[in-house]
Amino acid sequence: QDTQLTSVDLDHVIKLLKDSGSRDLEKEQLETLKKVVKHFENGLPLKNVAQIADILNLCAEKTNEQEAFTEPLCELIKLFGLPFQKKKSSDEVNYSVEVSQSIAQLGYLMRVPSSQVKIQICKCIVSFYNMDLPGELLSGYQPTSASYKIQMAEVGGLAETLVLSLALVENQLTEKLWVLKALQHLSISGRNCELMVKAQAAHRLCLYLNGADPSGQLVFRSSDILWNLLENTSKEEVVNQLSSLECVHALKEVFVDLMCGFRHCDYQLRNDLLVIATLLAENPEAPLIETGFAELLIVLATFTEVKLPNPLVKGFKLAYSYEDFEMKKLLFNVIGILSKNPSAAQLLSENHVMPALLYYVKPHQKPGFRDWSAAQYEELQLHAIAVLASVAPVLLDKYLSCQANTLLLVFLEWCIGQDPFFSQGNSFHGTGGRGNKLAQMRYGLRVLRFVVSCYDDAVNNNLCDQGAISQLLDILKYAANKSKEKESTILLEIQADSLFMLSILCENDLHRKELFSCEGIAILIPFVKMDPKKLYSGLGHNCLLFSALDCLWSCVIGCPIAEDYFIEKQGIFLLLDLLALKEKNLCNIILGILVEFCDNPKTTLHMSIWRGKRDQTAANLLIQLWREEELDLGVRRDQYGMIVDIKRPIATSFQKQQKVIPVPANCPSFAIMEISESIRAKIYSLFCKLGFENLPGLSTTDFVTLAIIQRYIDFKVGEVLSEICAEIKEEFRPITPDERTLNTISNMSENTGRAVVALQNEVLESQQHRNIQEGEKTYKEIQATHTQREMINKLWEDFLARTSNFEALKKAKRLQEIEASRRQVNVQNKPFHSIEIKNLHTTV
């Protein structure tokens, strides 16, 4: 067989086809082509693929004038559908360039006006993915790997060419369907999808979607290709191609047709297109509103909840199948996305989206429902309430007119009630809510949180008038009790949301703070007492603690009754305990709260009484925080904490790196912005309340730092004035009097720095003098101890001498008598007591 193959001289065939002339020559050419097809009917060797491709191109040129070449051309194209044959394993690599170029030629052959040729090319491409081995293999050859042709098609760019060929079959349904089938197979590959997107495949496919097609394959295959493009390439690029007015209009028309479908595949295609429409809705440049597609989707989403006839959905009925259930969720999702587009607000309002979503804000009345199953209804309910959180802030007027606050508060009251309810909890929104009402409570509170965050007085007043503060406190108690059994992210989120809403509602309103006061503070205290280890649990305790501190700031501070009660409950001690943890993200807010509390005279007393670990005082803690803050900011200090740069004593490394940039008077400079970003200003404010003298528990280093803190405001004023001077000199040349004034201002700041340095040196010298005195005192104590020890030793030696030497004993006796005689004093009318003991032979 190998000999027979070589008997066909392909170069001769190519030369023969290039000739043109008599009818006999045409017959010879056709016979030769039949012979070539016959010889390669079991597969093309890789070495001959390029020559066959040349023959294909020559036949294609002749087909334009001579129809007789159409049949041989199709037969030759069929050969590309058979597995290629290789003699060596290395042939696949060696001939890869020729093969990839030859396969790419198949796409260019779509220019041939023959439908038969176009269809055969598409069949050939499809066969790459469903390749069957021929009945008889060539001797000495092996078929190439199954994926070889697919890889060569990717390298050759066949997919891009085939997309461009769609314009050639625009009005030919059968050929178009075959091209789509081929593209459907090619779009499995990410590389092919990139090539297709490059050729504007998404845009071209969408334009042909609403063409006449009784079989329905056009929409099916096109949507499948679009899905593959979205999954395998840049989603943004595909969406941009689909965002033209023509494409969106075509999608809308096809979607309307599928809405009236009755087959299972129609439902699936409808949902597939709905997902694509959802992606388009995320693109603000897509003309969904201009084409009316957005309104259609909104009306369809509220179709069952709003019992108002609308011509857009005339004749549409829900079958309550699984596909309809998925469609309902997708439509809710579209509403949530459209709510982020300001242009869609009027559509959402006019088409009754608010009452449709509020339809689900109600307690479950029975375990099953006529239309949806209990699990499906619960999932739709949670999804609708989740979407309501996005829609409500956009439609606040509708929100109020529908009495949404009342509905939500009643719904939340049911959530914490004792009514039995067996939640399925088997959806994304139902996470953590199986067998309880936590999922419903979570999303109901989320709606209120988004609405309250708008700071609309009418909404917030309406909420408070209906007892929202008391109800939120009840929810906090309920969630706290549940957390004692088992903590979860949902319970923490519920508590954080409740605290956040209380902060907004009570802020700047004394009456609401009084309503919060005692009961609310009793709830807040455990949050401030939170175990520090929980902050690193990953469940959300950090967020909860921040919400509690925010609530403390907004709901307690500014109300004397609440402040006094919080202080009585040792709240200042708890805040200082929390501050002693030195958590960077907590220090700023805690110091801010303490500064606000210092307007209450009881606060400073509690701060001065507080003692932390190792008997640490509040003043010592604040000074430590100051030093750590300056270390982080890169402020220069020596080993004793003294000022190094007298001209800019408290400037940070960031400030020193900045160049002089003239700014308008209403724009804060770097020196001013630094005040709000660091904690030093708050520490200074606290010391202004505590005082700078008679502070217990401070070391010499603390006093050195305290000297800087005491003059913080002077240094900051000097920084601001220095910036002003630098800006003036940057743009103008000051006159002599002004220059003297600027120099005086600069010298004032330096003089302050020198005064502080002198005070710091005095503190250090005083400490050094105290250290010397303490050293001398200690030396004297040691010396006295040694003297006492020598005396004791001498007495012991005398005692031993008296007991062991009789002469020493007699001498001691004489000395004793002499001493006694010296001390004898005559006293009138007083009894005389002898100091001698009779019959005693020792002088002990």
C-alpha positions, 0 to 999 in steps of 0.5 A: 500500500505504501508503494501505491501511495507513492505512485500518486505524484501529488506535484504532478496533480498540482501542476495538472490542476493549474493548467486550463484548456480543453474539455479533455483536460477537465476530464483528466483533472477530475479522474486524477482527483478521484484517483487521489481520493481513492488512494488516501481513503484510509487517511492522509499521511502528515507529509502530504497534508500541505500538498492536499491543501494546495489541491483543495485551493486549486479545486475551489478556484475551479469550482467558481466556473466549473460545477463538476469540481464541487464533488471532488472538492467535497471528497477531498475535504472529507479526507481532512475528517479522517485521522492523519497518519504518521510514520514516526512519533516525531512527525506530529511536531515536524509537520505541525506548521504545515498541518496547522496552516492546512487546517486553517485553509478549511475556514477560507474555503467557506468562500466557495459559493456551494452550500454542499462545500460549506456543509462538508467543511463544517462536518469535517470540523465536527469530526475532529471531536468525534473521530472514528478510525478507518476500517483499514489502516495504512501499512507502516503508519499509525493514526495521530493522537485524538487531540492532534487536529484540535490543537492544530485547529487552535494554532491555525486560527480556524475558529476566527475564520469560521466566525467571519464566515457567518456573514457568508451564510447570513440568509442560508439557515441550513449552512448557518446551523452547520457553522454554529454546530462547528463553532459549538465544538470549537468553543470548548477550547479557551484558545479558540474562544479567545480567537472567536472573541477577537472576531466579534463572535458574541456580537455576530451571534447575537444579531442572528438570534432572532432569525427564522428557525422552526427547529429552534437550533439557532437559539440553542447553539448560539446561546451555548456558544455565548456561554462558552465564550463567557466562561472561557474568556474575558466576561467584560469583553463579551458583555461589551460586544453584546451591549450594542442596541441591536444585540440587546433588541435581538436578545429581547425579541428571542426572550419574548418568543421563548416566554410563550414556549411550552417545551422543556428546552424552551424554559431552559433556553429562556433561563440561559438568556436571562443569565446573559441579560443579568450580565448585561444589566451589570454593564451601565452602558448596555441599553436595557432601559432604552430597548424596553428589555429592563421594563419587561424583566421588571414586570415579569419579576412582579407578575405573580405578586402584583395583580395588575394586568400588563400587556408586556406579559399578556398570555404568560403563565407560570407552570411552577416548574423547577425552571420557573423557580429558577427564572423567578430567582434570576428575575429577583437578581436582575431587580437587585442589579437594576437598583444600582442604576439611577436611570432604572429608579423610575421604572422600578417605582412605576412597575410596583417593585416595592409592594411586590417585594414587600409581599414576602415580608410576612410570617409563614402561615402554613408549612406548604403553599398552593403554588411553590413548595415550602422550601421554594417559597422560603428561598424566594422569600429570603431572596426577595428580602435580600433584594429589598435591601438594595431597592429600598434605599432607592425608593424611599418614598415608595418604602414609606407609602407602603408602610414597609417599616411596620411590616419589617418590625412585625416580621422581626417580632415574629422572628424572635417569637416562640411560634414553631417554624421549621425552616429548610435552610437549604439555599444560599440565603438560608445559610445557618437558618435550618430549623430556626428563623435566623435567616429571616431575621438576618435579612430583615435587619439588613433591609432596615440597616440599609434604609437607616443608613440613608439618614432620612429623617422621615424614615428614621422618625417613623421607625422610632415612633413605632418602638424600633429602639426597644425592639432592637434591644430585644433582638440583641438580647435574643441573639446574645442568649442564642450566642451563649449556646453556640456562636455563629457568623449570622448571630454576630452579624445580627448583633452588629447590625442592631448596634449599628442601627441604634447608633444612627437612630440615637445619634444627636437625639437626647430623648432616644438616648434616654430610651436606650440608657439603662437597658441598652448599657446593660447589653453593651457592657458584655460586648466591651468585656469581650474575651480578647482571644475572640478578636482573632477567631475569624467569626466577626467579633472584630466587627461586633466590637467596633459596632458596640463601641460606635453604639456607645459613642452615639447612644451614651455620650451626650446623655448625662443619665446614660453617662452616669449609669455607664460610669457606675457600671465601671464602664471607664475601667472596662474601656481602659482594660480594652485600651491596655490590649494596645490593639492598633485598630481599637486605640483610636476609637477608644481614646476618642470615646474617653475624650468625649467622656471626660466632659463628665467630671466622674470620668477623670476620677475613675481614670485616676483610680484605675490600675491595670496589670502590674499596677499600671496607671492610666497615665503610664498607659497613655504615655506608652501608647504615645511612645509606640505611636511616635515609633510607628510614625518615625518621630526622631527620639534618642535613647532616653526619649528626648527631642532630637530635632528642635526645629520640628520636635513632633514631625513624622517621617512622612511629613519630613518627606513631603515637599512644600505644596501651596494649598488653598486656605480651605484645604488642610495641610499635612500638619493638620491631617496628621492630627486626625490620623494619629492618636497623639491629639487624643492622648494630649486631650486626656492629659489636659483633663487628668492634669500633668502633675501629681500623676502616680506610677510614672518613671523618669522616662515617662516624665521625659515623654510627658514634657513633650505631651504637655507642649504638644499643642505649642509644637503643632501650632509651630508646625502649622506656622512653619508650613505657612512660612514655607508656602509664603517663601515658595511663592513670594519674597517677603518684605523685610518687616514680614521676613523678621516676623516670619523669623520670629515665629520660627524662633518661637517654635525652636525656643519652645523645643529648647525649653522642653529639652532643658526640662527633660535634661533637668528631669534626667539630672534629677533622676541621676542625683536621686540614683546617686543618693540612693546608692550612697544610702544603700552603701551606708546600710551595707556598711552598718550591716558589716559593722553590726556583724563584726560586733556580734562576732566580737561578743561571741568571741568574748563569751567563748573566752569567759567560758573557757578561761578562768582568768578571763572570767575573773577579769570580766567580773571585775569590770562588771563590778566597776561598771556597776559602781559607776552607775550606782546613784543614791536615790531618796525614798527609793528601794535599792535593787541589787544587780548581783545574783548570789551563787552565780559563777558566770557573768552572762 
